[in-house]
Amino acid sequence: MKKDPKPGAGRPQAGAPAVYRTRVRYAEVDRMGVAYHSRYIEWFEAARTEMLRSMGLPYRTLEESGFLLPVREVSCLYLAPARYDDVVEIRTEIGEVSRLIVELLYEAAEADTGRLLARGRTLHCFTNPSGRPVRAEPGVVALLTRPRKQPTESEPHAQTRTA
């Protein structure tokens, strides 16, 4: 994935992207059969959740440890439309990580052709349950920056939602 240069670039990254697949449902499209723009943000969230789970850091565990990871920023550049019944592959990788923030980068592509549909980014900060910013424990940062191997179809983070 291409990443725009920004302050803090060059920090450790977790390597190979995680893969999540979803089929565009009828309820997710407009009258022209094109996926609503907001669905991409929902797909990014599902892909992020599955990636963190596959890394041994499910949201539930993070929250039970007293940390929340709310979205602070979100962006999406739409390049081509996803249409009803297309299978969309969301590739997610970790960008910048510190004890304060986690950046995630996304690419949405047609699963069968690889045609790039969108690029996205979310920025998250660590907070306590009251919403106050806190520093993550070094172990959490280590999990997020640990190199990932290339995903395979049989791994749990190569999820497909078809319903």
C-alpha positions as CSV (number, residue, x, y, z in Angstrom):
1,M,0.0,0.0,0.0
2,K,1.2,3.5,-0.7
3,K,1.3,5.8,2.2
4,D,1.5,9.6,2.0
5,P,4.5,11.0,3.7
6,K,3.6,12.6,7.0
7,P,5.3,13.4,10.3
8,G,6.2,10.3,12.2
9,A,6.6,8.2,9.0
10,G,9.3,5.6,9.4
11,R,8.1,4.1,12.7
12,P,7.8,0.3,12.9
13,Q,5.1,-1.2,10.7
14,A,3.6,-4.7,11.1
15,G,4.2,-5.9,7.6
16,A,1.9,-8.0,5.4
17,P,-1.7,-6.7,5.1
18,A,-4.5,-8.7,6.6
19,V,-7.3,-9.7,4.2
20,Y,-11.1,-9.5,4.8
21,R,-13.7,-10.2,2.1
22,T,-17.3,-9.2,1.9
23,R,-20.0,-9.5,-0.7
24,V,-21.9,-6.3,-1.6
25,R,-25.5,-6.9,-0.4
26,Y,-28.6,-5.4,-2.0
27,A,-29.2,-3.3,1.2
28,E,-25.8,-1.7,0.7
29,V,-26.4,-0.3,-2.8
30,D,-28.3,2.6,-4.2
31,R,-30.8,2.5,-7.1
32,M,-27.9,2.2,-9.6
33,G,-26.5,-0.9,-7.9
34,V,-23.5,1.0,-6.5
35,A,-22.3,0.5,-2.9
36,Y,-23.0,3.5,-0.7
37,H,-19.9,5.4,0.2
38,S,-20.5,4.9,3.9
39,R,-20.3,1.1,3.5
40,Y,-16.6,1.3,2.9
41,I,-16.1,2.8,6.4
42,E,-18.1,-0.1,7.8
43,W,-16.0,-2.6,5.8
44,F,-12.8,-1.0,7.1
45,E,-14.1,-1.4,10.6
46,A,-14.9,-5.1,10.1
47,A,-11.5,-5.7,8.5
48,R,-9.7,-3.8,11.3
49,T,-11.5,-5.9,13.9
50,E,-10.6,-9.2,12.2
51,M,-7.0,-8.1,11.7
52,L,-6.6,-7.2,15.4
53,R,-8.2,-10.5,16.4
54,S,-5.8,-12.4,14.1
55,M,-2.8,-10.6,15.8
56,G,-3.9,-11.8,19.3
57,L,-5.4,-8.4,20.2
58,P,-9.2,-8.6,19.9
59,Y,-11.1,-5.5,20.8
60,R,-12.8,-7.3,23.7
61,T,-9.4,-8.1,25.3
62,L,-8.2,-4.6,24.8
63,E,-11.3,-3.2,26.4
64,E,-11.1,-5.7,29.3
65,S,-7.6,-4.4,29.9
66,G,-9.0,-0.9,30.4
67,F,-8.1,0.5,26.9
68,L,-10.4,1.8,24.2
69,L,-9.3,2.6,20.7
70,P,-11.7,5.1,19.3
71,V,-11.5,6.5,15.7
72,R,-10.0,10.0,15.8
73,E,-9.8,10.5,12.0
74,V,-11.1,8.6,9.0
75,S,-10.7,9.2,5.3
76,C,-11.5,7.4,2.1
77,L,-10.5,8.0,-1.5
78,Y,-13.0,6.4,-3.9
79,L,-11.5,5.2,-7.1
80,A,-14.1,3.0,-8.7
81,P,-17.6,1.7,-7.7
82,A,-18.3,-1.6,-6.0
83,R,-21.6,-3.0,-7.3
84,Y,-24.2,-5.3,-6.0
85,D,-23.0,-8.9,-5.6
86,D,-19.3,-8.0,-6.1
87,V,-16.9,-9.6,-3.7
88,V,-14.7,-6.9,-2.2
89,E,-11.4,-7.6,-0.6
90,I,-10.2,-5.2,2.1
91,R,-6.5,-5.3,2.7
92,T,-5.6,-3.8,6.0
93,E,-2.2,-2.9,7.4
94,I,-0.8,-1.0,10.3
95,G,0.9,2.3,9.6
96,E,2.3,4.5,12.4
97,V,2.1,3.2,15.9
98,S,3.1,4.8,19.2
99,R,2.0,4.4,22.8
100,L,-0.6,7.2,22.0
101,I,-2.0,6.3,18.5
102,V,-2.5,3.6,15.9
103,E,-2.9,4.3,12.2
104,L,-4.5,1.8,9.9
105,L,-4.3,1.8,6.1
106,Y,-6.9,0.1,3.9
107,E,-7.3,-0.9,0.2
108,A,-10.6,-2.1,-1.1
109,A,-10.4,-4.1,-4.4
110,E,-12.6,-6.4,-6.5
111,A,-11.6,-9.8,-5.2
112,D,-11.7,-11.5,-8.7
113,T,-10.0,-8.8,-10.7
114,G,-7.9,-6.9,-8.2
115,R,-9.2,-3.6,-9.5
116,L,-8.7,-1.0,-6.8
117,L,-11.9,0.5,-5.6
118,A,-10.8,2.7,-2.7
119,R,-8.0,3.6,-0.3
120,G,-8.7,4.5,3.3
121,R,-7.1,5.5,6.5
122,T,-8.2,5.6,10.2
123,L,-6.3,7.1,13.1
124,H,-7.1,5.8,16.6
125,C,-6.0,7.0,20.0
126,F,-5.7,5.0,23.2
127,T,-8.1,6.1,25.9
128,N,-9.4,4.8,29.2
129,P,-13.1,4.0,29.6
130,S,-13.8,7.6,30.5
131,G,-12.4,8.8,27.2
132,R,-9.2,10.3,28.5
133,P,-6.1,9.7,26.4
134,V,-3.7,7.2,27.9
135,R,-0.5,5.6,26.9
136,A,-0.7,2.0,25.8
137,E,1.4,-0.6,27.5
138,P,4.6,-1.5,25.7
139,G,3.3,-5.1,25.2
140,V,0.3,-3.8,23.2
141,V,2.7,-1.7,21.0
142,A,4.9,-4.7,20.5
143,L,1.9,-6.8,19.3
144,L,0.9,-4.1,16.9
145,T,4.4,-3.7,15.4
146,R,5.3,-7.4,15.2
147,P,5.9,-8.4,11.6
148,R,3.1,-10.4,10.0
149,K,3.4,-13.3,7.7
150,Q,1.6,-13.2,4.3
151,P,-2.0,-14.2,4.8
152,T,-3.4,-17.4,3.4
153,E,-7.0,-18.4,2.5
154,S,-7.3,-20.8,5.5
155,E,-6.3,-18.2,8.2
156,P,-9.0,-16.6,10.3
157,H,-8.1,-13.1,9.1
158,A,-9.0,-14.0,5.5
159,Q,-12.6,-13.8,6.5
160,T,-15.5,-13.7,4.0
161,R,-18.9,-12.3,4.7
162,T,-21.3,-13.6,2.1
163,A,-24.7,-13.0,3.6
